[in-house]
Amino acid sequence: MTQRIEDYALIGDCETGALIGRDGSIDWLCWPRFDSGACFAALLGNPEHGRWRIAPAGEIVRAERRYRGDSMILETTFVTVSGSVTVIDFMPPVGTQSELVRTVVGVRGEVAMRVELILRFGYGALVPWVTRYGTNGLRAIAGPDMVVLTADVPLHGENLTSVADFTIRQGESRSFTLSWRPSHKPPPDPVDAAAALRETEEYWTEWSSQCRYDGEFREPVLRSLLTLKALTYGPTGGIVAAATTSLPEELGGVRNWDYRMCWLRDATLTLVALMDAGYYDEALAWRDWLLRAVAGSPDQLQIMYGLGGERRLLEWEAPWLPGYAGSRPVRIGNAAHGQLQLDVFGEVIDALHQARKGKMPESEDAWHLEIALIKHLESVCRQPDHGIWEVRGHPQHFTHSKVMAWVALDRAIKSAEQHRLDGPLAHWSSLRAAMHDEICSRGFDPAVGSFMQSYGSTQVDASLLLMPLVGFLPADDPRITGTVRCIEQRLLVDGFVMRYDSKLTDDGLPPGEGAFLACTFWLIDNYLLQGRHAEARRLFDRLLAIRNDVGLLAEEYHPAFGRQIGNFPQAFSHVALVSTAYNIQRSERRAAPRRSD
């Protein structure tokens, strides 16, 4: 039976991550990077596509789980008739090897346990060659990949599955360590599981202690920041949008995308969230990744890049995988990387402006890059594009895209004025004013009293909620209050905001999806700016309530089914949570949202 998306929890080592279900099964792990081929892909198929389950052999009366303190160490306690046992799962973020450690600890009585290890490389397609290694270990090789298992109990083979049965009693523990290594190199060194656990807990505890947020939402804010850290590819500083590919936006549908890349769109909110919380090292690494990724000719700017700044993110399908809950196709790579999306110009230049405001060390090349980007933007800003939602239909003159082009000019002008940087300010100011006039003229429908999704459109779009947040117009401007009201009337479903009406918008795909969680956070931000504090708090509390039991959020929520859907956990959802928590705090101090200037 397919587990719900919210039944999973994430562990990671800041290079890759694994998803572990409530049943003790690791159903997703790409090694050695987030965007590598999965060796456990049961999440998008069946157990035979790869998984690693450690759980009681008999009936489970109850399962409970939590992260240990402020860490990414997962503890799952299984209660049975004969006793209870805790499985501790973690990936050490320190050292030169990539490992996944699972330790079984007897809590009460005695429990018969079963281990089932099914390794399938290449997203569940390749059965490896498995041989014995050491006393109780195994070595599995398929092409360039080698995985070595060391265990405190012996395993044996059954139908292309490595299994073990053992009994754990109160006070006893048994450990299992899975390590990845390139197949042409010697096997990895043995791991002291107890020492690795201590070092991993120390790492995360020390990292969490740096968090400067001291408001009433510290627990969800810190858990969101920990999730962002876990979704960071440490060697480069890039942050993936999610740890997964092809978890559906509509159960059983085709809106299934690969999110294991780094989106420029996430740049500003992520940078501000990290700086606000005191994580300047991570913010600086993200800023520097951004500069390296976009370096080059401005006309070759992409909306997303690989973890190291790779540009070729070719999209293909894995037909042997039936997909999560039958949602096909399963896609690897993302064809949207080749789309024109004007809003990324605003995101990049706004991020660099916020970095300067945050007194981040200036990059010698950053300003020259911004000047080149603005020059190129001037030549393309009046073209139609695919917009923030990366529609697979025809390009349109999306209002949000035009607003973010305005943001690019606005932040470039402010950076030059506030930090004494040279640039053609008179020309930029003239262009900024012209763009503002055009958007207000062509993007606003006086008959409806709202800005619309695109020029000439009759539909609204949740991205319009960003207009006051980026400072395009004041929140109390009648055109903004009318837009918020129209979005409430047309896109609010059971308290959650849809991106747009997929039945009435030509996005090149069949209609149907959940509510995009970041959009609901944006509505809360608008409520705060309009002084609707009680409504903002109620809606924020509701969003906190739909997090799963360990505090994680997917991309979307389906109000009718009461389920999280889309890729998981989603960085943008957690960044939006952190941003809105800070905005609630600022609203109580009557301060403007950080990003508005």
C-alpha positions as a Python dict, from the first residue, in 0.01 Angstrom:
ca = {
    (1, 'M'): (0, 0, 0),
    (2, 'T'): (135, 344, -95),
    (3, 'Q'): (220, 557, 207),
    (4, 'R'): (102, 915, 215),
    (5, 'I'): (365, 1173, 125),
    (6, 'E'): (341, 1320, 475),
    (7, 'D'): (419, 975, 618),
    (8, 'Y'): (782, 1029, 517),
    (9, 'A'): (1064, 1204, 700),
    (10, 'L'): (1395, 1333, 564),
    (11, 'I'): (1746, 1258, 680),
    (12, 'G'): (2052, 1390, 499),
    (13, 'D'): (2421, 1472, 501),
    (14, 'C'): (2413, 1801, 304),
    (15, 'E'): (2498, 1618, -16),
    (16, 'T'): (2198, 1389, -56),
    (17, 'G'): (1893, 1282, 141),
    (18, 'A'): (1680, 979, 216),
    (19, 'L'): (1304, 953, 280),
    (20, 'I'): (1196, 713, 553),
    (21, 'G'): (835, 605, 596),
    (22, 'R'): (645, 547, 917),
    (23, 'D'): (680, 175, 852),
    (24, 'G'): (1060, 192, 884),
    (25, 'S'): (1124, 167, 510),
    (26, 'I'): (1371, 391, 329),
    (27, 'D'): (1191, 430, -3),
    (28, 'W'): (1401, 703, -165),
    (29, 'L'): (1776, 763, -176),
    (30, 'C'): (1987, 904, -458),
    (31, 'W'): (2360, 850, -415),
    (32, 'P'): (2602, 1026, -391),
    (33, 'R'): (2416, 1351, -482),
    (34, 'F'): (2057, 1463, -467),
    (35, 'D'): (2042, 1442, -847),
    (36, 'S'): (2218, 1104, -880),
    (37, 'G'): (2029, 794, -982),
    (38, 'A'): (1822, 645, -699),
    (39, 'C'): (1927, 316, -543),
    (40, 'F'): (1600, 310, -345),
    (41, 'A'): (1306, 412, -567),
    (42, 'A'): (1008, 234, -407),
    (43, 'L'): (861, 580, -347),
    (44, 'L'): (783, 597, -719),
    (45, 'G'): (707, 232, -764),
    (46, 'N'): (706, -84, -556),
    (47, 'P'): (943, -255, -312),
    (48, 'E'): (1116, -431, -602),
    (49, 'H'): (1236, -90, -724),
    (50, 'G'): (1453, -64, -415),
    (51, 'R'): (1400, -3, -45),
    (52, 'W'): (1552, -77, 295),
    (53, 'R'): (1308, -169, 570),
    (54, 'I'): (1393, -235, 934),
    (55, 'A'): (1084, -298, 1147),
    (56, 'P'): (921, -550, 1380),
    (57, 'A'): (849, -882, 1211),
    (58, 'G'): (505, -909, 1369),
    (59, 'E'): (210, -678, 1420),
    (60, 'I'): (287, -316, 1504),
    (61, 'V'): (45, -174, 1761),
    (62, 'R'): (169, 184, 1727),
    (63, 'A'): (451, 376, 1561),
    (64, 'E'): (577, 711, 1685),
    (65, 'R'): (863, 922, 1556),
    (66, 'R'): (1049, 1244, 1613),
    (67, 'Y'): (1370, 1420, 1530),
    (68, 'R'): (1618, 1400, 1815),
    (69, 'G'): (1630, 1753, 1954),
    (70, 'D'): (1723, 2017, 1699),
    (71, 'S'): (1885, 1773, 1458),
    (72, 'M'): (1820, 1568, 1145),
    (73, 'I'): (1848, 1240, 1339),
    (74, 'L'): (1521, 1050, 1310),
    (75, 'E'): (1395, 823, 1588),
    (76, 'T'): (1105, 588, 1514),
    (77, 'T'): (961, 387, 1805),
    (78, 'F'): (759, 76, 1725),
    (79, 'V'): (530, -60, 1995),
    (80, 'T'): (432, -428, 1974),
    (81, 'V'): (252, -669, 2202),
    (82, 'S'): (583, -812, 2326),
    (83, 'G'): (776, -488, 2368),
    (84, 'S'): (898, -171, 2200),
    (85, 'V'): (1201, -79, 1996),
    (86, 'T'): (1346, 243, 1853),
    (87, 'V'): (1517, 269, 1514),
    (88, 'I'): (1761, 561, 1493),
    (89, 'D'): (1833, 681, 1138),
    (90, 'F'): (2087, 941, 1029),
    (91, 'M'): (2343, 1035, 766),
    (92, 'P'): (2666, 1179, 913),
    (93, 'P'): (2733, 1525, 759),
    (94, 'V'): (3099, 1507, 862),
    (95, 'G'): (3382, 1299, 717),
    (96, 'T'): (3491, 1205, 368),
    (97, 'Q'): (3250, 915, 308),
    (98, 'S'): (2877, 911, 240),
    (99, 'E'): (2697, 683, 483),
    (100, 'L'): (2355, 595, 614),
    (101, 'V'): (2345, 451, 965),
    (102, 'R'): (2052, 266, 1121),
    (103, 'T'): (2070, 158, 1486),
    (104, 'V'): (1802, -57, 1651),
    (105, 'V'): (1768, -6, 2026),
    (106, 'G'): (1559, -226, 2256),
    (107, 'V'): (1334, -12, 2478),
    (108, 'R'): (1104, -260, 2654),
    (109, 'G'): (1055, -636, 2653),
    (110, 'E'): (1179, -811, 2342),
    (111, 'V'): (1085, -765, 1979),
    (112, 'A'): (1145, -991, 1679),
    (113, 'M'): (1287, -772, 1400),
    (114, 'R'): (1319, -816, 1025),
    (115, 'V'): (1555, -645, 783),
    (116, 'E'): (1481, -635, 409),
    (117, 'L'): (1740, -469, 184),
    (118, 'I'): (1660, -435, -186),
    (119, 'L'): (1924, -236, -375),
    (120, 'R'): (1826, -129, -728),
    (121, 'F'): (2049, 123, -899),
    (122, 'G'): (1948, 352, -1187),
    (123, 'Y'): (1611, 452, -1038),
    (124, 'G'): (1509, 95, -965),
    (125, 'A'): (1614, -51, -1301),
    (126, 'L'): (1944, -228, -1225),
    (127, 'V'): (1996, -534, -1005),
    (128, 'P'): (2352, -512, -866),
    (129, 'W'): (2606, -791, -827),
    (130, 'V'): (2604, -870, -453),
    (131, 'T'): (2884, -1052, -271),
    (132, 'R'): (2967, -1109, 93),
    (133, 'Y'): (3196, -857, 256),
    (134, 'G'): (3359, -904, 596),
    (135, 'T'): (3188, -1089, 877),
    (136, 'N'): (2824, -990, 827),
    (137, 'G'): (2855, -746, 541),
    (138, 'L'): (2760, -725, 175),
    (139, 'R'): (2903, -543, -125),
    (140, 'A'): (2680, -445, -418),
    (141, 'I'): (2820, -316, -748),
    (142, 'A'): (2645, -191, -1062),
    (143, 'G'): (2850, 5, -1311),
    (144, 'P'): (3005, 311, -1142),
    (145, 'D'): (2829, 257, -808),
    (146, 'M'): (2933, 49, -510),
    (147, 'V'): (2739, 21, -186),
    (148, 'V'): (2876, -166, 115),
    (149, 'L'): (2666, -285, 407),
    (150, 'T'): (2819, -363, 744),
    (151, 'A'): (2589, -514, 1005),
    (152, 'D'): (2584, -649, 1359),
    (153, 'V'): (2373, -946, 1247),
    (154, 'P'): (2421, -1179, 946),
    (155, 'L'): (2207, -1139, 633),
    (156, 'H'): (2119, -1392, 366),
    (157, 'G'): (1962, -1379, 22),
    (158, 'E'): (1597, -1446, -63),
    (159, 'N'): (1459, -1369, -410),
    (160, 'L'): (1710, -1094, -489),
    (161, 'T'): (1656, -945, -143),
    (162, 'S'): (1904, -941, 147),
    (163, 'V'): (1721, -1026, 470),
    (164, 'A'): (1793, -1077, 837),
    (165, 'D'): (1582, -1186, 1134),
    (166, 'F'): (1691, -1113, 1490),
    (167, 'T'): (1548, -1040, 1833),
    (168, 'I'): (1625, -723, 2024),
    (169, 'R'): (1583, -701, 2402),
    (170, 'Q'): (1566, -407, 2638),
    (171, 'G'): (1903, -232, 2662),
    (172, 'E'): (2049, -403, 2351),
    (173, 'S'): (2138, -237, 2024),
    (174, 'R'): (2227, -351, 1673),
    (175, 'S'): (2365, -126, 1400),
    (176, 'F'): (2361, -137, 1021),
    (177, 'T'): (2567, 99, 803),
    (178, 'L'): (2529, 147, 429),
    (179, 'S'): (2813, 333, 255),
    (180, 'W'): (2848, 455, -103),
    (181, 'R'): (3174, 454, -294),
    (182, 'P'): (3275, 474, -663),
    (183, 'S'): (3306, 114, -778),
    (184, 'H'): (3662, 159, -907),
    (185, 'K'): (3790, 256, -562),
    (186, 'P'): (3858, 41, -254),
    (187, 'P'): (3561, -26, -24),
    (188, 'P'): (3487, 244, 235),
    (189, 'D'): (3636, 233, 581),
    (190, 'P'): (3432, 74, 861),
    (191, 'V'): (3208, 308, 1060),
    (192, 'D'): (3177, 324, 1437),
    (193, 'A'): (2800, 374, 1455),
    (194, 'A'): (2798, 505, 1814),
    (195, 'A'): (3075, 757, 1744),
    (196, 'A'): (2908, 866, 1421),
    (197, 'L'): (2582, 926, 1610),
    (198, 'R'): (2757, 1143, 1868),
    (199, 'E'): (2937, 1345, 1602),
    (200, 'T'): (2619, 1390, 1396),
    (201, 'E'): (2420, 1506, 1697),
    (202, 'E'): (2696, 1751, 1793),
    (203, 'Y'): (2704, 1888, 1438),
    (204, 'W'): (2332, 1958, 1416),
    (205, 'T'): (2303, 2083, 1775),
    (206, 'E'): (2585, 2332, 1721),
    (207, 'W'): (2434, 2445, 1391),
    (208, 'S'): (2090, 2493, 1545),
    (209, 'S'): (2232, 2693, 1835),
    (210, 'Q'): (2324, 2971, 1590),
    (211, 'C'): (1959, 3044, 1507),
    (212, 'R'): (1876, 3405, 1600),
    (213, 'Y'): (1498, 3372, 1573),
    (214, 'D'): (1350, 3413, 1922),
    (215, 'G'): (980, 3455, 1847),
    (216, 'E'): (683, 3240, 1938),
    (217, 'F'): (723, 3020, 1628),
    (218, 'R'): (1077, 2907, 1705),
    (219, 'E'): (1003, 2534, 1666),
    (220, 'P'): (855, 2549, 1313),
    (221, 'V'): (1105, 2815, 1204),
    (222, 'L'): (1406, 2617, 1325),
    (223, 'R'): (1272, 2292, 1177),
    (224, 'S'): (1226, 2471, 845),
    (225, 'L'): (1580, 2609, 861),
    (226, 'L'): (1715, 2262, 943),
    (227, 'T'): (1528, 2128, 640),
    (228, 'L'): (1682, 2398, 419),
    (229, 'K'): (2026, 2310, 553),
    (230, 'A'): (1961, 1942, 482),
    (231, 'L'): (1857, 2032, 124),
    (232, 'T'): (2186, 2217, 71),
    (233, 'Y'): (2456, 2060, -142),
    (234, 'G'): (2749, 2141, 83),
    (235, 'P'): (3036, 2129, -170),
    (236, 'T'): (2887, 2416, -375),
    (237, 'G'): (2630, 2589, -153),
    (238, 'G'): (2344, 2520, -396),
    (239, 'I'): (2004, 2443, -242),
    (240, 'V'): (1775, 2195, -418),
    (241, 'A'): (1406, 2278, -448),
    (242, 'A'): (1318, 1935, -304),
    (243, 'A'): (1478, 1597, -240),
    (244, 'T'): (1251, 1416, -486),
    (245, 'T'): (1129, 1392, -840),
    (246, 'S'): (780, 1326, -975),
    (247, 'L'): (574, 1330, -657),
    (248, 'P'): (247, 1442, -818),
    (249, 'E'): (67, 1775, -794),
    (250, 'E'): (-247, 1577, -878),
    (251, 'L'): (-274, 1217, -754),
    (252, 'G'): (-279, 989, -1056),
    (253, 'G'): (-206, 1281, -1289),
    (254, 'V'): (77, 1394, -1517),
    (255, 'R'): (195, 1704, -1328),
    (256, 'N'): (507, 1527, -1206),
    (257, 'W'): (836, 1717, -1216),
    (258, 'D'): (1197, 1676, -1109),
    (259, 'Y'): (1280, 1928, -835),
    (260, 'R'): (1633, 1810, -753),
    (261, 'M'): (1785, 2127, -901),
    (262, 'C'): (1849, 2479, -781),
    (263, 'W'): (1597, 2744, -890),
    (264, 'L'): (1700, 3109, -918),
    (265, 'R'): (1343, 3197, -819),
    (266, 'D'): (1416, 3079, -465),
    (267, 'A'): (1721, 3305, -437),
    (268, 'T'): (1591, 3618, -262),
    (269, 'L'): (1359, 3462, -5),
    (270, 'T'): (1617, 3197, 80),
    (271, 'L'): (1897, 3450, 118),
    (272, 'V'): (1687, 3678, 338),
    (273, 'A'): (1562, 3388, 551),
    (274, 'L'): (1915, 3262, 614),
    (275, 'M'): (2050, 3611, 693),
    (276, 'D'): (1760, 3693, 924),
    (277, 'A'): (1817, 3372, 1117),
    (278, 'G'): (2190, 3438, 1152),
    (279, 'Y'): (2318, 3181, 903),
    (280, 'Y'): (2550, 3408, 709),
    (281, 'D'): (2788, 3127, 606),
    (282, 'E'): (2503, 2946, 429),
    (283, 'A'): (2371, 3273, 285),
    (284, 'L'): (2716, 3362, 151),
    (285, 'A'): (2760, 3015, 1),
    (286, 'W'): (2418, 3046, -168),
    (287, 'R'): (2503, 3395, -299),
    (288, 'D'): (2837, 3271, -435),
    (289, 'W'): (2671, 2966, -595),
    (290, 'L'): (2427, 3204, -760),
    (291, 'L'): (2705, 3420, -903),
    (292, 'R'): (2895, 3120, -1040),
    (293, 'A'): (2584, 2960, -1186),
    (294, 'V'): (2468, 3266, -1381),
    (295, 'A'): (2817, 3373, -1488),
    (296, 'G'): (2851, 3403, -1864),
    (297, 'S'): (2651, 3564, -2138),
    (298, 'P'): (2329, 3721, -2000),
    (299, 'D'): (2130, 3590, -2296),
    (300, 'Q'): (2204, 3238, -2172),
    (301, 'L'): (2060, 3294, -1825),
    (302, 'Q'): (1857, 2992, -1711),
    (303, 'I'): (1584, 2968, -1451),
    (304, 'M'): (1748, 2670, -1281),
    (305, 'Y'): (2085, 2495, -1265),
    (306, 'G'): (2233, 2175, -1133),
    (307, 'L'): (2387, 2146, -787),
    (308, 'G'): (2725, 2253, -921),
    (309, 'G'): (2583, 2506, -1167),
    (310, 'E'): (2532, 2254, -1448),
    (311, 'R'): (2321, 2382, -1736),
    (312, 'R'): (2220, 2068, -1928),
    (313, 'L'): (1923, 1935, -1733),
    (314, 'L'): (1767, 1728, -2008),
    (315, 'E'): (1426, 1583, -1926),
    (316, 'W'): (1355, 1215, -1985),
    (317, 'E'): (1109, 958, -1855),
    (318, 'A'): (1157, 635, -1660),
    (319, 'P'): (886, 409, -1806),
    (320, 'W'): (965, 113, -1577),
    (321, 'L'): (847, 310, -1274),
    (322, 'P'): (467, 319, -1230),
    (323, 'G'): (488, 645, -1034),
    (324, 'Y'): (366, 747, -691),
    (325, 'A'): (4, 629, -658),
    (326, 'G'): (6, 555, -1032),
    (327, 'S'): (108, 911, -1126),
    (328, 'R'): (293, 886, -1455),
    (329, 'P'): (523, 972, -1618),
    (330, 'V'): (819, 970, -1381),
    (331, 'R'): (1045, 1246, -1510),
    (332, 'I'): (1420, 1284, -1464),
    (333, 'G'): (1561, 1628, -1544),
    (334, 'N'): (1348, 1931, -1620),
    (335, 'A'): (1280, 2078, -1963),
    (336, 'A'): (1171, 2409, -1808),
    (337, 'H'): (1540, 2496, -1775),
    (338, 'G'): (1526, 2619, -2134),
    (339, 'Q'): (1224, 2848, -2088),
    (340, 'L'): (1230, 3227, -2087),
    (341, 'Q'): (1103, 3339, -1746),
    (342, 'L'): (1153, 3710, -1698),
    (343, 'D'): (1098, 3702, -1323),
    (344, 'V'): (1438, 3542, -1261),
    (345, 'F'): (1610, 3869, -1356),
    (346, 'G'): (1432, 4035, -1068),
    (347, 'E'): (1506, 3747, -832),
    (348, 'V'): (1880, 3749, -906),
    (349, 'I'): (1926, 4125, -881),
    (350, 'D'): (1702, 4150, -573),
    (351, 'A'): (1903, 3874, -404),
    (352, 'L'): (2229, 4057, -469),
    (353, 'H'): (2073, 4381, -342),
    (354, 'Q'): (1955, 4211, -22),
    (355, 'A'): (2304, 4064, 23),
    (356, 'R'): (2447, 4417, 15),
    (357, 'K'): (2184, 4539, 261),
    (358, 'G'): (2281, 4252, 488),
    (359, 'K'): (2644, 4370, 472),
    (360, 'M'): (2756, 4052, 303),
    (361, 'P'): (3111, 4083, 159),
    (362, 'E'): (3089, 4244, -184),
    (363, 'S'): (3175, 4031, -484),
    (364, 'E'): (3397, 4211, -733),
    (365, 'D'): (3208, 4067, -1029),
    (366, 'A'): (2854, 4097, -894),
    (367, 'W'): (2784, 4455, -1001),
    (368, 'H'): (2928, 4406, -1350),
    (369, 'L'): (2706, 4099, -1386),
    (370, 'E'): (2400, 4298, -1278),
    (371, 'I'): (2471, 4571, -1532),
    (372, 'A'): (2497, 4308, -1806),
    (373, 'L'): (2173, 4140, -1690),
    (374, 'I'): (1985, 4471, -1692),
    (375, 'K'): (2112, 4547, -2042),
    (376, 'H'): (1987, 4210, -2167),
    (377, 'L'): (1659, 4243, -1976),
    (378, 'E'): (1591, 4566, -2159),
    (379, 'S'): (1599, 4375, -2488),
    (380, 'V'): (1362, 4094, -2376),
    (381, 'C'): (1134, 4247, -2112),
    (382, 'R'): (852, 4310, -2357),
    (383, 'Q'): (850, 3953, -2486),
    (384, 'P'): (596, 3695, -2363),
    (385, 'D'): (740, 3427, -2134),
    (386, 'H'): (641, 3108, -1951),
    (387, 'G'): (607, 3277, -1615),
    (388, 'I'): (669, 3181, -1254),
    (389, 'W'): (464, 2862, -1291),
    (390, 'E'): (666, 2740, -1591),
    (391, 'V'): (359, 2668, -1802),
    (392, 'R'): (402, 2413, -2076),
    (393, 'G'): (154, 2604, -2296),
    (394, 'H'): (210, 2914, -2508),
    (395, 'P'): (416, 3206, -2367),
    (396, 'Q'): (211, 3498, -2239),
    (397, 'H'): (267, 3849, -2106),
    (398, 'F'): (237, 3743, -1742),
    (399, 'T'): (184, 4034, -1507),
    (400, 'H'): (406, 3888, -1237),
    (401, 'S'): (691, 3847, -1485),
    (402, 'K'): (666, 4215, -1580),
    (403, 'V'): (655, 4315, -1212),
    (404, 'M'): (974, 4123, -1143),
    (405, 'A'): (1142, 4286, -1443),
    (406, 'W'): (1049, 4615, -1276),
    (407, 'V'): (1201, 4479, -952),
    (408, 'A'): (1529, 4412, -1134),
    (409, 'L'): (1552, 4777, -1236),
    (410, 'D'): (1433, 4904, -900),
    (411, 'R'): (1690, 4705, -700),
    (412, 'A'): (1972, 4791, -941),
    (413, 'I'): (1891, 5161, -900),
    (414, 'K'): (1874, 5131, -521),
    (415, 'S'): (2201, 4936, -504),
    (416, 'A'): (2373, 5205, -710),
    (417, 'E'): (2229, 5487, -498),
    (418, 'Q'): (2284, 5327, -158),
    (419, 'H'): (2624, 5172, -222),
    (420, 'R'): (2778, 5428, -459),
    (421, 'L'): (2798, 5199, -760),
    (422, 'D'): (2830, 5334, -1111),
    (423, 'G'): (2547, 5280, -1357),
    (424, 'P'): (2322, 5463, -1607),
    (425, 'L'): (2073, 5566, -1337),
    (426, 'A'): (1881, 5820, -1544),
    (427, 'H'): (1816, 5565, -1818),
    (428, 'W'): (1725, 5291, -1570),
    (429, 'S'): (1490, 5525, -1385),
    (430, 'S'): (1314, 5618, -1707),
    (431, 'L'): (1275, 5253, -1802),
    (432, 'R'): (1151, 5165, -1453),
    (433, 'A'): (884, 5433, -1468),
    (434, 'A'): (776, 5322, -1816),
    (435, 'M'): (745, 4960, -1704),
    (436, 'H'): (543, 5061, -1399),
    (437, 'D'): (303, 5258, -1616),
    (438, 'E'): (270, 4972, -1864),
    (439, 'I'): (193, 4715, -1594),
    (440, 'C'): (-67, 4939, -1431),
    (441, 'S'): (-224, 5008, -1769),
    (442, 'R'): (-218, 4664, -1930),
    (443, 'G'): (-212, 4432, -1629),
    (444, 'F'): (-502, 4589, -1439),
    (445, 'D'): (-868, 4538, -1527),
    (446, 'P'): (-1076, 4832, -1399),
    (447, 'A'): (-1401, 4642, -1458),
    (448, 'V'): (-1290, 4364, -1222),
    (449, 'G'): (-1093, 4595, -993),
    (450, 'S'): (-794, 4361, -996),
    (451, 'F'): (-463, 4296, -1163),
    (452, 'M'): (-493, 3994, -1388),
    (453, 'Q'): (-279, 3689, -1460),
    (454, 'S'): (-153, 3830, -1791),
    (455, 'Y'): (-218, 4122, -2021),
    (456, 'G'): (-571, 4091, -2157),
    (457, 'S'): (-654, 3788, -1941),
    (458, 'T'): (-978, 3743, -1749),
    (459, 'Q'): (-812, 3523, -1485),
    (460, 'V'): (-633, 3605, -1162),
    (461, 'D'): (-316, 3442, -1035),
    (462, 'A'): (-174, 3396, -686),
    (463, 'S'): (162, 3537, -797),
    (464, 'L'): (-10, 3878, -797),
    (465, 'L'): (3, 3858, -416),
    (466, 'L'): (374, 3933, -446),
    (467, 'M'): (316, 4283, -588),
    (468, 'P'): (297, 4465, -252),
    (469, 'L'): (558, 4233, -100),
    (470, 'V'): (820, 4346, -352),
    (471, 'G'): (718, 4711, -320),
    (472, 'F'): (550, 4758, -657),
    (473, 'L'): (246, 4926, -498),
    (474, 'P'): (146, 4989, -136),
    (475, 'A'): (-68, 4723, 26),
    (476, 'D'): (-348, 4973, 85),
    (477, 'D'): (-363, 5084, -279),
    (478, 'P'): (-719, 5010, -402),
    (479, 'R'): (-577, 4812, -692),
    (480, 'I'): (-393, 4583, -451),
    (481, 'T'): (-683, 4543, -207),
    (482, 'G'): (-907, 4468, -506),
    (483, 'T'): (-659, 4206, -630),
    (484, 'V'): (-643, 4037, -291),
    (485, 'R'): (-1022, 4036, -272),
    (486, 'C'): (-1051, 3883, -620),
    (487, 'I'): (-799, 3611, -532),
    (488, 'E'): (-996, 3534, -216),
    (489, 'Q'): (-1313, 3502, -421),
    (490, 'R'): (-1171, 3292, -705),
    (491, 'L'): (-868, 3099, -580),
    (492, 'L'): (-930, 3038, -210),
    (493, 'V'): (-1040, 2678, -150),
    (494, 'D'): (-1117, 2581, 208),
    (495, 'G'): (-870, 2843, 328),
    (496, 'F'): (-585, 2750, 91),
    (497, 'V'): (-476, 2946, -216),
    (498, 'M'): (-458, 2783, -558),
    (499, 'R'): (-193, 2913, -797),
    (500, 'Y'): (-459, 2975, -1062),
    (501, 'D'): (-771, 2805, -1193),
    (502, 'S'): (-619, 2520, -1394),
    (503, 'K'): (-955, 2462, -1567),
    (504, 'L'): (-957, 2812, -1712),
    (505, 'T'): (-583, 2871, -1766),
    (506, 'D'): (-403, 2726, -2067),
    (507, 'D'): (-90, 2584, -1908),
    (508, 'G'): (-47, 2303, -2160),
    (509, 'L'): (-155, 2030, -1915),
    (510, 'P'): (-478, 1860, -1805),
    (511, 'P'): (-653, 2055, -1525),
    (512, 'G'): (-632, 1964, -1159),
    (513, 'E'): (-382, 2019, -876),
    (514, 'G'): (-362, 2105, -509),
    (515, 'A'): (-309, 2438, -336),
    (516, 'F'): (47, 2569, -366),
    (517, 'L'): (148, 2625, -4),
    (518, 'A'): (376, 2924, -65),
    (519, 'C'): (79, 3112, -212),
    (520, 'T'): (-114, 3081, 113),
    (521, 'F'): (185, 3220, 303),
    (522, 'W'): (185, 3515, 58),
    (523, 'L'): (-182, 3577, 138),
    (524, 'I'): (-94, 3592, 507),
    (525, 'D'): (180, 3845, 428),
    (526, 'N'): (-81, 4058, 249),
    (527, 'Y'): (-318, 4033, 543),
    (528, 'L'): (-42, 4159, 771),
    (529, 'L'): (28, 4456, 544),
    (530, 'Q'): (-344, 4538, 536),
    (531, 'G'): (-371, 4522, 914),
    (532, 'R'): (-582, 4205, 909),
    (533, 'H'): (-377, 4051, 1188),
    (534, 'A'): (-638, 3814, 1333),
    (535, 'E'): (-704, 3658, 992),
    (536, 'A'): (-331, 3629, 930),
    (537, 'R'): (-271, 3447, 1258),
    (538, 'R'): (-561, 3206, 1204),
    (539, 'L'): (-439, 3115, 857),
    (540, 'F'): (-79, 3079, 973),
    (541, 'D'): (-189, 2846, 1252),
    (542, 'R'): (-379, 2641, 997),
    (543, 'L'): (-70, 2606, 779),
    (544, 'L'): (136, 2498, 1078),
    (545, 'A'): (-129, 2236, 1154),
    (546, 'I'): (-91, 2063, 817),
    (547, 'R'): (280, 2001, 863),
    (548, 'N'): (346, 1635, 918),
    (549, 'D'): (432, 1491, 1258),
    (550, 'V'): (800, 1589, 1223),
    (551, 'G'): (730, 1939, 1089),
    (552, 'L'): (777, 1890, 713),
    (553, 'L'): (582, 2040, 421),
    (554, 'A'): (545, 1933, 61),
    (555, 'E'): (490, 2166, -233),
    (556, 'E'): (109, 2155, -221),
    (557, 'Y'): (-188, 2054, -7),
    (558, 'H'): (-508, 1896, -135),
    (559, 'P'): (-793, 2042, 76),
    (560, 'A'): (-1050, 1785, -39),
    (561, 'F'): (-828, 1486, 45),
    (562, 'G'): (-658, 1647, 345),
    (563, 'R'): (-319, 1535, 212),
    (564, 'Q'): (14, 1687, 122),
    (565, 'I'): (105, 1643, -245),
    (566, 'G'): (392, 1739, -471),
    (567, 'N'): (764, 1704, -417),
    (568, 'F'): (880, 1665, -60),
    (569, 'P'): (1006, 1824, 149),
    (570, 'Q'): (977, 2148, -50),
    (571, 'A'): (1235, 2420, 16),
    (572, 'F'): (1007, 2698, -111),
    (573, 'S'): (730, 2601, 134),
    (574, 'H'): (973, 2609, 426),
    (575, 'V'): (1135, 2936, 313),
    (576, 'A'): (788, 3090, 290),
    (577, 'L'): (707, 2966, 642),
    (578, 'V'): (1022, 3129, 782),
    (579, 'S'): (958, 3452, 591),
    (580, 'T'): (598, 3479, 711),
    (581, 'A'): (695, 3402, 1071),
    (582, 'Y'): (937, 3693, 1056),
    (583, 'N'): (673, 3913, 894),
    (584, 'I'): (432, 3836, 1178),
    (585, 'Q'): (703, 3937, 1422),
    (586, 'R'): (774, 4256, 1226),
    (587, 'S'): (406, 4343, 1201),
    (588, 'E'): (385, 4341, 1579),
    (589, 'R'): (670, 4594, 1575),
    (590, 'R'): (503, 4786, 1289),
    (591, 'A'): (798, 4723, 1055),
    (592, 'A'): (773, 4656, 681),
    (593, 'P'): (850, 4313, 533),
    (594, 'R'): (1223, 4274, 475),
    (595, 'R'): (1192, 4224, 101),
    (596, 'S'): (978, 4530, 22),
    (597, 'D'): (1280, 4745, -63),
}
